[in-house]
């Protein structure tokens, strides 16, 4: 049953990734029909991340109150409404509000997945399960980006509204499948609010969690992880285009880390058992520094190596860091939802600052190298943070 539950989680996260990426390939069509400027469209595409920061902790608390069964269903409802709202939008404000709804439901899925996995898996299987569900948003994003123009728009006579309605329908299906599987599993995913009494509410106090040794440092490192991932995710195609690639070539090469990331998700987290987790975490941070630095150099072989290393880091580093957080000494299983909410609330600060920072540095220096040096420095600081975290955990144990 636990692997069936994992498949339901994967489906939810798949629709999460698809809808998160659904606007990008439709920008030109949406701007044309709704008469939106680039600045207006940019504010719409980034709106859900700001909401996400505020909603992540309440979403984690909701998970610990209701349990995974119903909380995840609520999260999928908001995500589906976001997709349908985008399809029905007729001006800037309606589209903006629709995208913001994603920021309400998104953190419930992001926090709910590690909470459920922590409750039903142990040992190396826990890392493997986290790696498996992390392939969901990656594949969802890849399909949204690659199928929109090649298949979906021709299928729906060029209607971008129909494409977004399709992704909303996928989200509804994912929520329904999750509810059926979670109901069949029963109490294994914490199905009722009555299971969270006064004692659990005290244990899941945000203030109590942040005082646990190592938690503030993990949250600080989460900012660095998202700063690197979101910064490179948004600007990598433009970096490659500046090296002489065509727009099409840059798009294909920018997809390479996503594909390699799937392989990394299925292998590296499984190896990150408590005995060697901090070694793997340190190596991943070092690899992030190496890949960022290599992108400042020229040459096809160096660029290929940088993208391959970045792909291994992109998904695995976040997964291993979440796994580290929920298994810190002092974090109880019933606190996993709140702890994950804290993680993503802090991390999305980096998710906003990464793309923004690289863009601002580019405007000042007229190039990406200075921004890549900054990412290299952040990754190096995370290596030092891992050393410090190792000492804190050993002292707590």
C-alpha positions as CSV (number, residue, x, y, z in Angstrom):
1,X,0.0,0.0,0.0
2,X,2.8,2.4,0.7
3,X,4.1,2.3,-2.9
4,X,0.5,2.9,-4.1
5,X,0.4,5.9,-1.8
6,X,3.6,7.1,-3.4
7,X,2.1,6.8,-6.8
8,X,-0.7,9.0,-5.7
9,X,1.8,11.6,-4.4
10,X,3.7,11.4,-7.6
11,X,0.6,12.1,-9.7
12,X,-0.2,15.2,-7.5
13,X,3.4,16.5,-7.8
14,X,3.3,15.8,-11.6
15,X,0.3,18.1,-12.0
16,X,2.0,20.6,-9.7
17,X,5.0,20.8,-12.1
18,X,2.9,20.9,-15.3
19,X,0.7,23.8,-14.1
20,X,3.7,25.7,-12.6
21,X,5.3,25.5,-16.1
22,X,2.1,25.9,-18.2
23,X,2.2,29.7,-18.8
24,X,5.8,29.9,-20.0
25,X,5.2,28.4,-23.5
26,X,1.9,30.4,-23.9
27,X,3.3,33.8,-23.0
28,X,3.1,35.2,-26.6
29,X,-0.5,34.1,-27.1
30,X,-1.7,35.3,-23.7
31,X,0.0,38.7,-24.0
32,X,-1.5,39.2,-27.5
33,X,-5.1,38.3,-26.4
34,X,-5.1,40.1,-23.1
35,X,-2.9,43.1,-24.2
36,X,-0.3,42.6,-21.5
37,X,3.2,44.1,-21.5
38,X,6.3,42.1,-20.7
39,X,6.5,43.7,-17.2
40,X,2.8,42.8,-16.5
41,X,3.4,39.2,-17.7
42,X,6.5,39.0,-15.6
43,X,4.6,40.1,-12.5
44,X,1.9,37.5,-13.2
45,X,4.4,34.6,-13.6
46,X,6.2,35.4,-10.4
47,X,3.0,36.1,-8.3
48,X,2.6,32.6,-6.9
49,X,6.1,32.5,-5.4
50,X,5.3,35.6,-3.2
51,X,2.0,34.0,-2.0
52,X,3.9,30.7,-1.5
53,X,6.3,32.3,1.0
54,X,3.3,33.5,3.2
55,X,1.3,30.3,2.7
56,X,4.0,27.7,3.4
57,X,3.9,27.7,7.2
58,X,0.1,27.8,7.5
59,X,0.0,25.0,4.9
60,X,2.4,22.9,7.0
61,X,0.3,23.5,10.1
62,X,-2.8,22.5,8.2
63,X,-1.1,19.2,7.3
64,X,-0.2,18.4,10.9
65,X,-3.8,19.2,11.9
66,X,-5.8,17.4,9.2
67,X,-3.3,14.8,8.1
68,X,-2.2,14.0,4.6
69,X,-5.4,12.7,3.2
70,X,-7.5,15.8,3.3
71,X,-4.8,18.4,3.4
72,X,-3.4,17.2,0.1
73,X,-6.8,17.2,-1.4
74,X,-7.3,20.8,-0.4
75,X,-3.9,21.7,-1.9
76,X,-4.9,20.0,-5.2
77,X,-8.2,21.8,-5.2
78,X,-6.4,25.2,-5.2
79,X,-4.0,24.1,-7.9
80,X,-6.8,22.9,-10.1
81,X,-8.7,26.2,-9.5
82,X,-5.6,28.1,-10.4
83,X,-5.4,26.3,-13.8
84,X,-9.1,26.8,-14.5
85,X,-8.8,30.4,-13.4
86,X,-6.0,31.0,-15.9
87,X,-8.1,29.5,-18.7
88,X,-11.0,31.8,-17.8
89,X,-9.1,35.0,-17.3
90,X,-10.0,38.0,-19.4
91,X,-7.7,40.7,-18.1
92,X,-4.6,41.3,-16.0
93,X,-6.2,41.1,-12.6
94,X,-8.1,37.9,-13.1
95,X,-5.1,36.2,-14.5
96,X,-3.0,37.5,-11.6
97,X,-5.4,36.2,-9.0
98,X,-5.6,32.8,-10.7
99,X,-1.8,32.4,-10.6
100,X,-1.8,33.5,-7.0
101,X,-4.1,30.6,-6.1
102,X,-1.3,28.3,-7.1
103,X,0.8,29.8,-4.3
104,X,-1.9,28.8,-1.8
105,X,-2.1,25.1,-2.8
106,X,1.5,24.6,-3.9
107,X,3.1,24.6,-0.4
108,X,0.6,22.1,0.8
109,X,1.8,19.6,-1.8
110,X,5.4,20.5,-1.3
111,X,5.2,20.0,2.4
112,X,2.7,17.1,2.3
113,X,4.8,14.9,0.2
114,X,7.8,14.6,2.6
115,X,5.4,14.4,5.6
116,X,3.6,11.4,4.1
117,X,6.8,9.7,2.9
118,X,8.4,10.2,6.4
119,X,5.4,8.5,8.0
120,X,5.3,5.4,5.8
121,X,8.9,4.8,4.7
122,X,12.1,4.1,6.7
123,X,15.9,3.9,6.0
124,X,17.1,4.0,2.4
125,X,13.6,3.4,1.1
126,X,12.6,6.8,2.5
127,X,15.3,8.5,0.4
128,X,14.3,6.5,-2.6
129,X,10.7,7.4,-2.2
130,X,11.5,11.1,-1.9
131,X,13.6,10.8,-5.1
132,X,10.8,9.1,-6.9
133,X,8.2,11.7,-6.2
134,X,10.6,14.5,-7.1
135,X,10.6,13.2,-10.6
136,X,6.9,14.1,-10.8
137,X,7.2,17.9,-11.1
138,X,10.3,17.5,-13.4
139,X,8.4,15.4,-15.9
140,X,5.3,17.6,-15.6
141,X,7.4,20.6,-16.4
142,X,9.1,18.9,-19.3
143,X,5.8,17.8,-20.8
144,X,4.2,21.2,-20.4
145,X,7.2,22.9,-22.1
146,X,7.6,20.4,-24.9
147,X,4.1,19.3,-25.8
148,X,2.3,22.7,-25.8
149,X,3.3,23.8,-29.3
150,X,4.1,20.4,-30.8
151,X,0.9,18.7,-29.8
152,X,-1.6,20.4,-27.5
153,X,-2.1,23.7,-29.4
154,X,-2.6,22.0,-32.8
155,X,-5.0,19.5,-31.1
156,X,-7.1,22.4,-29.6
157,X,-7.0,24.6,-32.7
158,X,-4.6,27.0,-31.2
159,X,-6.6,27.7,-28.0
160,X,-4.4,28.4,-25.0
161,X,-7.4,28.4,-22.8
162,X,-8.1,24.8,-23.8
163,X,-4.5,23.8,-23.0
164,X,-4.8,25.3,-19.5
165,X,-8.2,23.7,-19.0
166,X,-6.6,20.3,-19.8
167,X,-3.9,20.8,-17.1
168,X,-6.7,21.8,-14.7
169,X,-8.5,18.5,-15.5
170,X,-5.3,16.6,-14.9
171,X,-5.0,18.3,-11.4
172,X,-8.6,17.3,-10.6
173,X,-7.9,13.7,-11.7
174,X,-4.7,13.7,-9.5
175,X,-6.7,14.9,-6.5
176,X,-9.4,12.3,-7.0
177,X,-6.8,9.5,-7.4
178,X,-5.0,10.6,-4.2
179,X,-8.3,10.7,-2.2
180,X,-9.2,7.2,-3.3
181,X,-5.8,5.7,-2.5
182,X,-5.4,7.6,0.8
183,X,-8.9,6.6,1.9
184,X,-8.1,2.9,1.2
185,X,-4.9,3.3,3.2
186,X,-6.8,4.7,6.2
187,X,-4.9,6.0,9.2
188,X,-1.5,5.4,7.6
189,X,-1.7,9.0,6.2
190,X,-3.5,10.6,9.1
191,X,-7.0,11.0,7.7
192,X,-8.9,12.9,10.4
193,X,-8.6,16.1,12.3
194,X,-9.3,14.3,15.5
195,X,-6.0,12.6,15.4
196,X,-4.3,15.9,16.1
197,X,-5.1,16.7,19.7
198,X,-3.7,19.3,22.1
199,X,-0.5,17.5,22.6
200,X,0.2,17.3,18.9
201,X,-0.6,21.0,18.5
202,X,1.9,21.9,21.1
203,X,4.5,19.7,19.5
204,X,4.0,21.2,16.1
205,X,4.5,24.8,17.3
206,X,6.6,26.7,14.8
207,X,8.4,28.4,17.7
208,X,9.4,25.1,19.2
209,X,10.7,23.7,15.9
210,X,12.9,26.7,15.0
211,X,14.7,26.3,18.4
212,X,15.8,22.8,17.6
213,X,19.6,22.7,17.0
214,X,20.3,22.6,13.3
215,X,16.9,23.8,12.1
216,X,17.9,27.5,11.5
217,X,21.0,26.4,9.6
218,X,19.0,24.1,7.4
219,X,16.5,26.8,6.6
220,X,19.4,29.2,5.7
221,X,20.8,26.6,3.4
222,X,17.4,26.1,1.8
223,X,17.5,29.7,0.7
224,X,20.8,29.0,-1.0
225,X,19.5,25.9,-2.7
226,X,16.5,27.7,-4.2
227,X,18.6,30.8,-5.1
228,X,20.8,28.6,-7.2
229,X,18.1,26.4,-8.7
230,X,15.6,29.1,-9.5
231,X,18.3,31.5,-10.7
232,X,19.8,29.0,-13.2
233,X,16.4,27.5,-14.2
234,X,15.2,30.9,-15.3
235,X,18.4,32.3,-16.9
236,X,20.2,29.2,-18.3
237,X,18.6,29.4,-21.8
238,X,19.7,33.0,-22.1
239,X,23.2,32.2,-20.8
240,X,23.5,29.5,-23.5
241,X,22.1,31.8,-26.2
242,X,24.8,34.4,-25.3
243,X,27.4,31.7,-26.1
244,X,26.2,31.6,-29.7
245,X,23.5,29.0,-29.5
246,X,20.2,29.5,-31.3
247,X,17.0,29.9,-29.3
248,X,16.0,26.3,-30.2
249,X,19.5,24.9,-29.3
250,X,19.6,26.7,-26.0
251,X,16.2,25.3,-25.2
252,X,17.3,21.8,-25.8
253,X,20.5,22.2,-23.9
254,X,18.7,23.8,-21.0
255,X,16.5,20.7,-20.7
256,X,19.6,18.5,-20.3
257,X,19.9,19.2,-16.5
258,X,16.2,18.4,-16.0
259,X,16.6,15.0,-17.6
260,X,19.8,14.2,-15.7
261,X,18.0,15.4,-12.6
262,X,15.5,12.5,-12.9
263,X,18.4,10.1,-12.8
264,X,19.9,11.9,-9.7
265,X,16.5,11.9,-8.0
266,X,16.3,8.1,-8.3
267,X,19.8,7.3,-7.0
268,X,21.4,9.9,-4.8
269,X,18.6,10.4,-2.1
270,X,18.5,6.6,-1.6
271,X,22.2,6.6,-0.8
272,X,21.8,9.5,1.7
273,X,21.2,7.3,4.8
274,X,21.9,8.9,8.2
275,X,25.3,7.4,8.3
276,X,26.5,9.2,5.2
277,X,24.0,11.9,4.6
278,X,26.2,14.8,5.6
279,X,29.0,13.6,3.3
280,X,26.6,13.4,0.4
281,X,25.1,16.8,1.3
282,X,28.6,18.4,1.4
283,X,29.5,16.8,-2.0
284,X,26.3,18.1,-3.6
285,X,27.0,21.6,-2.3
286,X,30.6,21.4,-3.7
287,X,29.2,20.1,-7.0
288,X,26.8,23.1,-7.1
289,X,29.8,25.4,-6.7
290,X,31.8,23.6,-9.4
291,X,28.9,23.6,-12.0
292,X,28.3,27.4,-11.4
293,X,32.0,28.1,-11.9
294,X,32.3,26.0,-15.0
295,X,29.4,28.0,-16.6
296,X,31.7,31.0,-16.5
297,X,34.2,29.2,-18.8
298,X,33.8,28.6,-22.6
299,X,34.0,25.5,-24.6
300,X,31.5,22.8,-25.6
301,X,33.1,20.1,-23.3
302,X,33.1,22.4,-20.3
303,X,29.5,23.5,-20.9
304,X,28.4,19.9,-21.2
305,X,30.1,19.0,-18.0
306,X,28.6,22.0,-16.2
307,X,25.1,21.0,-17.3
308,X,25.5,17.4,-16.3
309,X,26.8,18.2,-12.8
310,X,24.1,20.8,-12.4
311,X,21.5,18.2,-13.3
312,X,22.6,15.9,-10.6
313,X,22.6,18.8,-8.1
314,X,19.3,20.4,-9.2
315,X,16.9,17.9,-7.7
316,X,19.0,15.8,-5.4
317,X,20.3,18.7,-3.2
318,X,16.9,19.9,-2.2
319,X,15.6,16.4,-1.6
320,X,18.6,15.5,0.7
321,X,18.3,18.8,2.5
322,X,14.6,18.1,3.2
323,X,15.4,14.6,4.4
324,X,18.0,16.1,6.7
325,X,15.5,18.5,8.2
326,X,12.7,16.0,8.9
327,X,15.2,13.6,10.5
328,X,17.1,16.1,12.7
329,X,17.2,15.0,16.4
330,X,14.2,16.6,18.0
331,X,11.9,16.6,14.9
332,X,9.0,14.2,15.5
333,X,7.1,12.5,12.7
334,X,4.0,14.6,13.6
335,X,6.0,17.8,13.1
336,X,7.1,16.9,9.5
337,X,4.4,19.0,7.9
338,X,5.2,22.1,9.8
339,X,8.9,21.6,9.4
340,X,8.5,21.2,5.7
341,X,6.4,24.3,5.6
342,X,9.1,26.2,7.3
343,X,11.6,24.8,4.8
344,X,9.7,25.9,1.7
345,X,8.7,29.3,3.2
346,X,12.4,30.1,3.8
347,X,13.5,28.5,0.5
348,X,11.2,30.5,-1.7
349,X,12.9,33.7,-0.6
350,X,15.9,32.3,-2.5
351,X,13.4,31.3,-5.3
352,X,12.5,35.0,-5.7
353,X,16.0,36.4,-5.2
354,X,17.8,34.0,-7.5
355,X,16.2,35.1,-10.8
356,X,15.9,38.7,-9.6
357,X,19.6,38.8,-8.5
358,X,21.0,37.4,-11.6
359,X,19.0,39.8,-13.7
360,X,20.1,42.8,-11.7
361,X,23.7,41.7,-11.8
362,X,23.5,41.3,-15.5
363,X,22.1,44.8,-16.0
364,X,25.0,46.2,-13.9
365,X,27.9,44.2,-15.4
366,X,26.4,43.4,-18.9
367,X,27.1,39.7,-18.4
368,X,26.3,36.6,-16.4
369,X,29.7,35.8,-15.1
370,X,29.5,38.0,-12.0
371,X,26.2,36.4,-11.1
372,X,27.7,32.9,-11.6
373,X,30.6,33.8,-9.3
374,X,28.1,34.8,-6.7
375,X,26.3,31.5,-7.0
376,X,29.7,29.8,-6.6
377,X,30.3,31.7,-3.4
378,X,26.8,30.8,-2.1
379,X,27.5,27.1,-2.8
380,X,30.8,27.3,-1.0
381,X,29.2,28.8,2.0
382,X,26.7,25.9,2.0
383,X,29.7,23.5,2.1
384,X,30.8,25.2,5.3
385,X,27.3,25.1,6.5
386,X,27.2,21.4,6.1
387,X,30.3,21.0,8.2
388,X,28.7,23.1,10.9
389,X,25.5,21.2,10.7
390,X,27.3,17.9,11.1
391,X,28.8,19.1,14.4
392,X,25.5,20.4,15.7
393,X,23.7,17.1,15.0
394,X,26.4,15.0,16.5
395,X,26.3,17.2,19.6
396,X,22.5,16.9,19.8
397,X,22.7,13.1,19.5
